[in-house]
Amino acid sequence: MRAIRGVMAALAVCLGLSAHAARADEVEASYSAWIGTADLYNSNGQRLTESWQVLRQDRANFHRFGIRQPGDEWDPLFSGIDNRAAMERMIMGGGIDPAAAAAIVRGNVMVHVTVWITRSGGRWIEVRAGN
């Protein structure tokens, strides 16, 4: 019985450490946005063909141009052009689920964006699409 309790205690410690490691990254910001027709075109009227372009345009429309759809939420990070460019590079370089990317490029979809900070101070972006 003592051996079983020892194993259970060790297992609990391991699971606790594992859960802690899984929570090492922290949410810096998150928002939801409806990707509407206006978000599918850049400021010159050209149709955007990549999900990261659409997401960047959505934030430019929201913060710079005041173009907002029902469901668009404010975010604390992407009001500036440099941060929108950084977001685009992170999504482009980090990959995005192909189904989510296709839905974003088609438009008329709700997206949920979360910006994470790693323990080392780096950032990564999670993008989910769906209503």
DSSP file (Angstrom, degrees, kcal/mol; ACC not computed):
  #  RESIDUE AA STRUCTURE BP1 BP2  ACC     N-H-->O    O-->H-N    N-H-->O    O-->H-N    TCO  KAPPA ALPHA  PHI   PSI    X-CA   Y-CA   Z-CA
    1    1 A M     >        0   0    0      0, 0.0     4,-2.3     0, 0.0     5,-0.2   0.000 360.0 360.0 360.0 -41.6    0.0    0.0    0.0
    2    2 A R  H  >  +     0   0    0      1,-0.2     4,-2.2     2,-0.2     5,-0.1   0.885 360.0  52.4 -62.0 -39.2    2.8    2.4    0.9
    3    3 A A  H  > S+     0   0    0      2,-0.2     4,-2.3     1,-0.2    -1,-0.2   0.895 108.6  50.0 -64.2 -40.6    4.4    1.7   -2.5
    4    4 A I  H  > S+     0   0    0      2,-0.2     4,-2.8     1,-0.2    -2,-0.2   0.913 110.1  49.9 -65.9 -42.0    1.2    2.5   -4.3
    5    5 A R  H  X S+     0   0    0     -4,-2.3     4,-2.6     2,-0.2    -1,-0.2   0.897 110.6  51.0 -62.4 -38.8    0.9    5.8   -2.4
    6    6 A G  H  X S+     0   0    0     -4,-2.2     4,-2.4     2,-0.2    -2,-0.2   0.909 111.5  46.6 -64.1 -42.7    4.5    6.6   -3.4
    7    7 A V  H  X S+     0   0    0     -4,-2.3     4,-2.8     2,-0.2    -2,-0.2   0.917 112.9  50.0 -64.8 -43.3    3.8    5.9   -7.0
    8    8 A M  H  X S+     0   0    0     -4,-2.8     4,-2.5     2,-0.2    -2,-0.2   0.901 111.4  48.7 -62.8 -40.8    0.6    7.9   -6.9
    9    9 A A  H  X S+     0   0    0     -4,-2.6     4,-2.1     2,-0.2    -1,-0.2   0.920 112.6  47.7 -65.3 -42.9    2.4   10.8   -5.3
   10   10 A A  H  X S+     0   0    0     -4,-2.4     4,-2.4     2,-0.2    -2,-0.2   0.906 112.0  50.3 -63.7 -41.3    5.2   10.7   -7.8
   11   11 A L  H  X S+     0   0    0     -4,-2.8     4,-2.9     2,-0.2     5,-0.2   0.906 108.8  52.0 -62.9 -42.2    2.6   10.5  -10.6
   12   12 A A  H  X S+     0   0    0     -4,-2.5     4,-2.4     2,-0.2    -1,-0.2   0.902 110.0  49.0 -61.6 -41.3    0.8   13.5   -9.2
   13   13 A V  H  X S+     0   0    0     -4,-2.1     4,-2.5     2,-0.2    -2,-0.2   0.928 112.2  48.4 -63.1 -45.4    4.0   15.5   -9.1
   14   14 A C  H  X S+     0   0    0     -4,-2.4     4,-2.6     1,-0.2    -2,-0.2   0.923 112.8  47.3 -61.9 -44.8    4.8   14.5  -12.7
   15   15 A L  H  X S+     0   0    0     -4,-2.9     4,-2.8     1,-0.2    -1,-0.2   0.892 111.1  52.3 -64.7 -38.4    1.3   15.5  -13.9
   16   16 A G  H  X S+     0   0    0     -4,-2.4     4,-2.2    -5,-0.2    -2,-0.2   0.912 111.7  45.4 -62.9 -42.7    1.6   18.8  -12.0
   17   17 A L  H  X S+     0   0    0     -4,-2.5     4,-2.6     2,-0.2    -2,-0.2   0.899 112.8  51.5 -66.3 -40.2    4.9   19.6  -13.7
   18   18 A S  H  X S+     0   0    0     -4,-2.6     4,-2.0     2,-0.2    -2,-0.2   0.920 110.7  47.4 -63.2 -44.2    3.5   18.5  -17.0
   19   19 A A  H  X S+     0   0    0     -4,-2.8     4,-1.1     1,-0.2    -1,-0.2   0.889 111.7  51.3 -64.8 -38.5    0.4   20.8  -16.6
   20   20 A H  H  < S+     0   0    0     -4,-2.2     3,-0.5     1,-0.2    -2,-0.2   0.915 109.0  50.3 -64.4 -42.2    2.7   23.6  -15.5
   21   21 A A  H >< S+     0   0    0     -4,-2.6     3,-1.5     1,-0.2     4,-0.3   0.877 107.0  54.9 -63.5 -36.9    4.9   23.2  -18.6
   22   22 A A  H 3< S+     0   0    0     -4,-2.0     3,-0.4     1,-0.3    -1,-0.2   0.787 109.4  47.9 -67.2 -25.9    1.8   23.2  -20.8
   23   23 A R  T 3< S+     0   0    0     -4,-1.1    -1,-0.3    -3,-0.5    -2,-0.2   0.218  78.4 107.3 -97.2  14.5    0.8   26.6  -19.3
   24   24 A A    <   +     0   0    0     -3,-1.5     2,-0.3    -5,-0.1    -1,-0.2   0.866  67.8  69.9 -63.3 -36.0    4.3   28.1  -19.7
   25   25 A D  S    S-     0   0    0     -3,-0.4     2,-0.4    -4,-0.3    93,-0.2  -0.615  76.0-154.5 -81.4 143.8    3.0   30.3  -22.5
   26   26 A E  E     -A  117   0A   0     91,-2.5    91,-3.1    -2,-0.3     2,-0.4  -0.908  20.3-107.8-121.2 147.9    0.7   33.1  -21.5
   27   27 A V  E     +A  116   0A   0     -2,-0.4    89,-0.3    89,-0.2     3,-0.1  -0.579  29.6 179.3 -72.7 124.9   -2.0   34.9  -23.4
   28   28 A E  E     -     0   0A   0     87,-3.3     2,-0.3     1,-0.4    88,-0.2   0.826  68.4 -20.8 -89.5 -41.2   -0.9   38.5  -24.3
   29   29 A A  E     -A  115   0A   0     86,-1.4    86,-3.2    46,-0.1    -1,-0.4  -0.983  57.4-171.0-162.3 156.2   -4.1   39.4  -26.2
   30   30 A S  E     +A  114   0A   0     -2,-0.3     2,-0.3    84,-0.2    84,-0.2  -0.988   9.0 167.7-151.1 153.8   -7.0   37.8  -28.0
   31   31 A Y  E     -A  113   0A   0     82,-2.2    82,-3.0    -2,-0.3     2,-0.3  -0.982  23.6-135.6-157.5 162.0   -9.8   39.0  -30.1
   32   32 A S  E     +A  112   0A   0     -2,-0.3    41,-2.1    80,-0.2     2,-0.3  -0.911  24.1 179.2-118.6 151.3  -12.5   37.8  -32.4
   33   33 A A  E     -A  111   0A   0     78,-2.2    78,-3.1    -2,-0.3     2,-0.6  -0.991  29.0-126.6-152.8 144.2  -13.4   39.3  -35.8
   34   34 A W  E     -A  110   0A   0     -2,-0.3     2,-1.0    76,-0.2    76,-0.2  -0.820  24.9-140.2 -88.6 124.0  -15.9   38.7  -38.6
   35   35 A I  E     +A  109   0A   0     74,-3.2    73,-2.7    -2,-0.6    74,-0.9  -0.763  34.6 174.7 -87.6 104.2  -14.0   38.5  -41.9
   36   36 A G    >>  -     0   0    0     -2,-1.0     3,-1.1    71,-0.2     4,-0.5  -0.386  47.9 -85.0-102.8-179.1  -16.3   40.4  -44.2
   37   37 A T  G >4 S+     0   0    0      1,-0.3     3,-1.6     2,-0.2     4,-0.3   0.867 124.0  58.9 -56.4 -41.7  -16.0   41.4  -47.9
   38   38 A A  G >4 S+     0   0    0      1,-0.3     3,-0.9     2,-0.2    -1,-0.3   0.801 101.1  57.0 -60.7 -28.3  -14.2   44.6  -47.0
   39   39 A D  G <4 S+     0   0    0     -3,-1.1    -1,-0.3     1,-0.2    19,-0.2   0.629  94.8  66.7 -77.9 -13.0  -11.4   42.6  -45.4
   40   40 A L  G << S+     0   0    0     -3,-1.6     8,-3.2    -4,-0.5     2,-0.4   0.488  96.9  60.8 -86.9  -3.6  -10.8   40.6  -48.5
   41   41 A Y  B <  S-C   47   0B   0     -3,-0.9     6,-0.2    -4,-0.3     2,-0.0  -0.964  77.5-130.6-127.5 141.1   -9.4   43.6  -50.5
   42   42 A N    >   -     0   0    0      4,-2.5     3,-2.1    -2,-0.4    -2,-0.1  -0.171  43.8 -86.5 -79.4-178.6   -6.4   45.8  -49.8
   43   43 A S  T 3  S+     0   0    0      1,-0.3    -1,-0.1     2,-0.1    -2,-0.0   0.679 129.2  55.3 -65.6 -17.6   -6.5   49.6  -49.8
   44   44 A N  T 3  S-     0   0    0      2,-0.1    -1,-0.3     0, 0.0    -2,-0.0   0.357 120.5-106.8 -94.5   4.4   -5.9   49.6  -53.5
   45   45 A G  S <  S+     0   0    0     -3,-2.1     2,-0.3     1,-0.3    -2,-0.1   0.543  71.6 143.8  85.0   7.0   -8.9   47.4  -54.2
   46   46 A Q        -     0   0    0      1,-0.1    -4,-2.5    -5,-0.0    -1,-0.3  -0.627  56.0-112.2 -83.5 138.7   -6.9   44.3  -55.0
   47   47 A R  B     -C   41   0B   0     -2,-0.3     2,-0.3    -6,-0.2    -6,-0.2  -0.511  30.4-131.2 -69.3 129.3   -8.3   40.9  -53.9
   48   48 A L        -     0   0    0     -8,-3.2    -1,-0.1    -2,-0.3     3,-0.0  -0.611  20.4-172.1 -83.4 142.6   -6.1   39.4  -51.2
   49   49 A T        +     0   0    0     -2,-0.3     2,-0.4     1,-0.0    -1,-0.1   0.427  59.9  67.5-117.8  -1.8   -5.1   35.7  -51.7
   50   50 A E  S  > S-     0   0    0      1,-0.1     4,-1.9    54,-0.1     3,-0.5  -0.946  74.3-130.7-124.8 144.4   -3.4   34.7  -48.4
   51   51 A S  H  > S+     0   0    0     -2,-0.4     4,-2.6     1,-0.2     5,-0.2   0.876 108.1  54.7 -59.8 -39.5   -5.0   34.4  -45.0
   52   52 A W  H  > S+     0   0    0      1,-0.2     4,-1.8     2,-0.2    -1,-0.2   0.828 106.7  52.2 -67.7 -29.6   -2.3   36.5  -43.3
   53   53 A Q  H  > S+     0   0    0     -3,-0.5     4,-2.5     2,-0.2    -1,-0.2   0.918 110.5  47.8 -67.7 -43.3   -3.0   39.3  -45.7
   54   54 A V  H  X S+     0   0    0     -4,-1.9     4,-2.6     2,-0.2    -2,-0.2   0.916 111.4  49.9 -63.8 -44.3   -6.7   39.2  -44.9
   55   55 A L  H  X S+     0   0    0     -4,-2.6     4,-1.8     1,-0.2    -1,-0.2   0.897 111.8  48.4 -63.8 -39.3   -6.1   39.2  -41.2
   56   56 A R  H  X S+     0   0    0     -4,-1.8     4,-2.2    -5,-0.2    -2,-0.2   0.926 111.9  49.1 -65.2 -43.5   -3.8   42.1  -41.5
   57   57 A Q  H  X S+     0   0    0     -4,-2.5     4,-3.3     1,-0.2     5,-0.2   0.887 106.5  57.0 -63.9 -38.4   -6.3   44.0  -43.6
   58   58 A D  H  X S+     0   0    0     -4,-2.6     4,-2.4   -19,-0.2    -1,-0.2   0.927 109.8  44.5 -56.7 -45.3   -9.0   43.2  -41.1
   59   59 A R  H  X S+     0   0    0     -4,-1.8     4,-2.8     2,-0.2     5,-0.4   0.861 113.2  50.4 -70.9 -34.7   -7.0   44.9  -38.3
   60   60 A A  H  X>S+     0   0    0     -4,-2.2     4,-2.2     2,-0.2     5,-1.9   0.923 111.5  49.3 -65.5 -43.2   -6.1   47.9  -40.6
   61   61 A N  I  <>S+     0   0    0     -4,-3.3     6,-2.6     3,-0.2     5,-0.6   0.925 115.4  44.3 -59.9 -43.7   -9.8   48.2  -41.4
   62   62 A F  I  <5S+     0   0    0     -4,-2.4     4,-0.3    -5,-0.2    -2,-0.2   0.961 126.8  25.8 -66.2 -52.4  -10.8   48.1  -37.7
   63   63 A H  I  <5S+     0   0    0     -4,-2.8    -3,-0.2    15,-0.2    -2,-0.2   0.893 133.2  26.3 -84.7 -41.6   -8.1   50.4  -36.3
   64   64 A R  I  <5S+     0   0    0     -4,-2.2    -3,-0.2    -5,-0.4    -2,-0.1   0.889 129.9  30.1 -93.1 -42.7   -7.2   52.7  -39.2
   65   65 A F  I   <S-     0   0    0     -5,-1.9    -3,-0.2     2,-0.1    -4,-0.2   0.525  92.3-127.5-101.8  -5.9  -10.2   53.0  -41.4
   66   66 A G      < +     0   0    0     -5,-0.6     2,-0.8    -6,-0.4    -4,-0.2   0.736  56.4 147.8  67.8  21.7  -13.0   52.4  -39.0
   67   67 A I        +     0   0    0     -6,-2.6     2,-0.4    -7,-0.2    -1,-0.2  -0.820  20.6 165.9 -92.5 114.1  -14.5   49.6  -41.1
   68   68 A R        -     0   0    0     -2,-0.8   -35,-0.0    -3,-0.1     3,-0.0  -0.980  25.6-155.9-136.0 141.6  -16.1   47.2  -38.7
   69   69 A Q    >   -     0   0    0     -2,-0.4     3,-2.3   -35,-0.2   -35,-0.2  -0.768  44.7 -83.3-106.3 157.1  -18.5   44.3  -39.0
   70   70 A P  T 3  S+     0   0    0      0, 0.0     3,-0.1     0, 0.0    -1,-0.1  -0.409 120.7  33.4 -56.4 133.0  -20.8   43.0  -36.2
   71   71 A G  T 3  S+     0   0    0      1,-0.4     2,-0.3   -38,-0.1   -39,-0.1   0.182  83.8 131.9 101.7 -15.9  -18.6   40.7  -34.1
   72   72 A D    <   -     0   0    0     -3,-2.3    -1,-0.4   -39,-0.2     2,-0.3  -0.530  40.7-159.6 -70.6 132.6  -15.4   42.6  -34.6
   73   73 A E        -     0   0    0    -41,-2.1     2,-0.1    -2,-0.3   -11,-0.1  -0.844  18.6-109.4-113.6 151.2  -13.6   43.1  -31.3
   74   74 A W        -     0   0    0     -2,-0.3   -42,-0.1   -43,-0.0    -1,-0.0  -0.418  31.7-161.7 -68.0 148.7  -11.0   45.7  -30.3
   75   75 A D        -     0   0    0     -2,-0.1     4,-0.1   -44,-0.1   -44,-0.1  -0.966  20.2-137.5-131.5 153.5   -7.5   44.4  -29.7
   76   76 A P  S    S+     0   0    0      0, 0.0     3,-0.1     0, 0.0    -2,-0.0   0.448  93.5  47.0 -88.3   1.3   -4.6   46.1  -27.7
   77   77 A L  S >  S+     0   0    0      1,-0.1     3,-0.5     2,-0.1     6,-0.1   0.775  96.1  57.3-114.1 -32.1   -1.8   45.2  -30.2
   78   78 A F  T 3   +     0   0    0      1,-0.2   -15,-0.2     5,-0.1    -1,-0.1   0.033  66.3 101.7-107.2  28.0   -2.6   45.9  -33.8
   79   79 A S  T 3  S+     0   0    0    -16,-0.1     2,-0.3    -4,-0.1    -1,-0.2   0.773  75.3  71.3 -75.6 -25.1   -3.5   49.5  -34.0
   80   80 A G  S <> S-     0   0    0     -3,-0.5     4,-2.0     1,-0.1     5,-0.2  -0.686  82.7-129.9 -96.8 147.2   -0.1   50.3  -35.4
   81   81 A I  H  > S+     0   0    0     -2,-0.3     4,-2.2     1,-0.2     5,-0.2   0.854 107.1  55.0 -60.9 -37.6    1.2   49.5  -38.9
   82   82 A D  H  > S+     0   0    0      1,-0.2     4,-2.2     2,-0.2    -1,-0.2   0.902 108.6  47.4 -65.7 -40.4    4.4   47.9  -37.5
   83   83 A N  H  > S+     0   0    0      2,-0.2     4,-2.3     1,-0.2    -1,-0.2   0.862 110.6  52.2 -69.7 -34.4    2.5   45.5  -35.2
   84   84 A R  H  X S+     0   0    0     -4,-2.0     4,-2.3     2,-0.2    -2,-0.2   0.901 110.0  49.3 -66.1 -38.7    0.2   44.5  -38.1
   85   85 A A  H  X S+     0   0    0     -4,-2.2     4,-2.3     2,-0.2    -2,-0.2   0.901 110.5  50.3 -64.9 -40.2    3.2   43.8  -40.2
   86   86 A A  H  X S+     0   0    0     -4,-2.2     4,-2.5     2,-0.2    -2,-0.2   0.900 109.2  51.8 -64.6 -40.2    4.7   41.7  -37.4
   87   87 A M  H  X S+     0   0    0     -4,-2.3     4,-2.4     1,-0.2     5,-0.2   0.937 109.2  50.2 -59.8 -46.7    1.4   39.8  -37.1
   88   88 A E  H  X S+     0   0    0     -4,-2.3     4,-2.7     1,-0.2    -2,-0.2   0.916 111.5  47.9 -59.1 -44.9    1.4   39.0  -40.8
   89   89 A R  H  X S+     0   0    0     -4,-2.3     4,-2.9     2,-0.2     5,-0.3   0.897 110.6  51.7 -64.4 -40.4    5.0   37.7  -40.6
   90   90 A M  H  X S+     0   0    0     -4,-2.5     4,-2.3     2,-0.2    -2,-0.2   0.923 114.0  42.9 -63.3 -43.2    4.3   35.6  -37.6
   91   91 A I  H  X S+     0   0    0     -4,-2.4     4,-1.4     2,-0.2    -2,-0.2   0.921 116.0  48.8 -68.9 -42.8    1.3   34.0  -39.3
   92   92 A M  H  < S+     0   0    0     -4,-2.7    -2,-0.2    -5,-0.2    -1,-0.2   0.911 120.1  37.0 -62.5 -43.1    3.1   33.6  -42.6
   93   93 A G  H  < S+     0   0    0     -4,-2.9    -2,-0.2    -5,-0.2    -1,-0.2   0.775 118.3  48.4 -81.7 -27.6    6.2   32.0  -40.9
   94   94 A G  H  < S-     0   0    0     -4,-2.3    -1,-0.2    -5,-0.3    -2,-0.2   0.609 104.4-126.3 -91.9 -11.9    4.4   30.0  -38.3
   95   95 A G     <  -     0   0    0     -4,-1.4     2,-0.3    -5,-0.2    -1,-0.1   0.052  14.7-132.7  85.2 160.2    1.8   28.3  -40.4
   96   96 A I        -     0   0    0     -4,-0.1    32,-0.1    30,-0.1    30,-0.0  -0.983  36.0 -86.1-148.6 146.2   -1.9   28.2  -40.1
   97   97 A D     >  -     0   0    0     30,-0.4     4,-2.7    -2,-0.3     5,-0.2  -0.338  38.6-131.9 -54.5 128.9   -4.3   25.3  -40.4
   98   98 A P  H  > S+     0   0    0      0, 0.0     4,-2.4     0, 0.0     5,-0.2   0.851 105.6  51.7 -57.0 -37.1   -5.1   24.9  -44.1
   99   99 A A  H  > S+     0   0    0      2,-0.2     4,-2.1     1,-0.2     5,-0.1   0.913 112.0  46.2 -66.6 -41.2   -8.9   24.7  -43.4
  100  100 A A  H  > S+     0   0    0     -3,-0.2     4,-2.3     2,-0.2    -1,-0.2   0.914 112.2  51.3 -65.7 -42.7   -8.8   27.9  -41.4
  101  101 A A  H  X S+     0   0    0     -4,-2.7     4,-2.2     1,-0.2    -2,-0.2   0.920 110.8  48.1 -60.7 -44.3   -6.6   29.7  -44.0
  102  102 A A  H  X S+     0   0    0     -4,-2.4     4,-1.9    -5,-0.2    -1,-0.2   0.906 111.2  50.4 -64.2 -41.6   -9.1   28.7  -46.8
  103  103 A A  H  X S+     0   0    0     -4,-2.1     4,-1.9     1,-0.2    -1,-0.2   0.898 110.2  50.4 -63.4 -40.4  -12.1   29.9  -44.8
  104  104 A I  H  < S+     0   0    0     -4,-2.3    -2,-0.2     1,-0.2    -1,-0.2   0.919 110.0  49.0 -64.6 -44.1  -10.4   33.2  -44.1
  105  105 A V  H  < S+     0   0    0     -4,-2.2    -1,-0.2     1,-0.2    -2,-0.2   0.835 111.4  50.3 -67.2 -32.2   -9.6   33.8  -47.7
  106  106 A R  H  < S-     0   0    0     -4,-1.9    -1,-0.2    -5,-0.2    -2,-0.2   0.848 103.3-155.2 -70.8 -34.1  -13.2   32.9  -48.7
  107  107 A G     <  +     0   0    0     -4,-1.9   -71,-0.2    -5,-0.2    -1,-0.1  -0.247  61.3  95.3  85.9-177.5  -14.5   35.4  -46.1
  108  108 A N        +     0   0    0    -73,-2.7     2,-0.3     1,-0.2   -72,-0.2   0.931  69.9 116.5  54.2  50.9  -17.8   35.5  -44.2
  109  109 A V  E     -A   35   0A   0    -74,-0.9   -74,-3.2    -5,-0.1     2,-0.4  -0.992  66.8-119.8-144.9 148.1  -16.3   33.7  -41.3
  110  110 A M  E     -A   34   0A   0     -2,-0.3    20,-3.0   -76,-0.2     2,-0.4  -0.752  30.4-162.5 -87.0 133.8  -15.6   34.4  -37.6
  111  111 A V  E     -AB  33 129A   0    -78,-3.1   -78,-2.2    -2,-0.4     2,-0.5  -0.893  10.2-155.9-116.4 150.9  -11.9   34.2  -36.6
  112  112 A H  E     -AB  32 128A   0     16,-2.8    16,-2.4    -2,-0.4     2,-0.5  -0.987  14.4-169.5-125.9 118.9  -10.5   34.0  -33.1
  113  113 A V  E     -AB  31 127A   0    -82,-3.0   -82,-2.2    -2,-0.5     2,-0.4  -0.927   5.4-175.6-116.3 130.1   -6.9   35.2  -32.8
  114  114 A T  E     -AB  30 126A   0     12,-2.5    12,-2.8    -2,-0.5     2,-0.6  -0.993  12.0-154.6-126.1 129.6   -4.8   34.7  -29.7
  115  115 A V  E     -AB  29 125A   0    -86,-3.2   -87,-3.3    -2,-0.4   -86,-1.4  -0.913  17.7-163.3-103.5 124.1   -1.3   36.1  -29.2
  116  116 A W  E     -AB  27 124A   0      8,-3.2     8,-1.8    -2,-0.6     2,-0.5  -0.810  11.8-148.0-108.9 146.5    0.9   34.1  -26.9
  117  117 A I  E     -AB  26 123A   0    -91,-3.1   -91,-2.5    -2,-0.3     6,-0.2  -0.959  18.7-142.3-110.3 131.3    4.1   35.1  -25.1
  118  118 A T    >   -     0   0    0      4,-2.8     3,-1.8    -2,-0.5   -93,-0.1  -0.395  28.9-103.6 -85.1 168.1    6.6   32.3  -24.4
  119  119 A R  T 3  S+     0   0    0      1,-0.3    -1,-0.1     2,-0.1   -94,-0.0   0.827 123.8  55.3 -59.3 -30.7    8.7   32.0  -21.3
  120  120 A S  T 3  S-     0   0    0      1,-0.0    -1,-0.3     2,-0.0     3,-0.1   0.472 124.0-103.8 -83.5  -0.8   11.6   33.3  -23.3
  121  121 A G  S <  S+     0   0    0     -3,-1.8    -2,-0.1     1,-0.3    -1,-0.0   0.422  79.1 131.0  95.0  -1.8    9.7   36.4  -24.3
  122  122 A G        -     0   0    0     -5,-0.1    -4,-2.8     1,-0.0     2,-0.3  -0.248  46.3-136.7 -75.0 172.0    8.9   35.3  -27.9
  123  123 A R  E     +B  117   0A   0     -6,-0.2     2,-0.3    -3,-0.1    -6,-0.2  -0.954  19.7 179.2-131.1 149.9    5.5   35.5  -29.4
  124  124 A W  E     -B  116   0A   0     -8,-1.8    -8,-3.2    -2,-0.3     2,-0.4  -0.982  19.4-133.5-145.7 158.0    3.3   33.3  -31.5
  125  125 A I  E     -B  115   0A   0     -2,-0.3     2,-0.5   -10,-0.2   -10,-0.2  -0.920   7.0-159.5-118.9 135.3   -0.2   33.6  -32.9
  126  126 A E  E     -B  114   0A   0    -12,-2.8   -12,-2.5    -2,-0.4     2,-0.5  -0.955  12.5-170.6-109.9 128.5   -3.0   31.0  -32.9
  127  127 A V  E     +B  113   0A   0     -2,-0.5     2,-0.4   -14,-0.2   -30,-0.4  -0.981   5.7 179.3-123.7 124.5   -5.7   31.6  -35.4
  128  128 A R  E     -B  112   0A   0    -16,-2.4   -16,-2.8    -2,-0.5     2,-0.4  -0.952   9.7-158.9-120.4 144.2   -9.0   29.6  -35.5
  129  129 A A  E     +B  111   0A   0     -2,-0.4   -18,-0.2   -18,-0.2     2,-0.2  -0.970  38.9  91.6-125.0 139.7  -11.8   30.1  -37.9
  130  130 A G              0   0    0    -20,-3.0   -21,-0.1    -2,-0.4    -2,-0.1  -0.646 360.0 360.0 150.4 154.5  -15.4   29.1  -37.5
  131  131 A N              0   0    0     -2,-0.2   -20,-0.1   -22,-0.1    -1,-0.1   0.471 360.0 360.0 -82.7 360.0  -18.6   30.5  -36.3
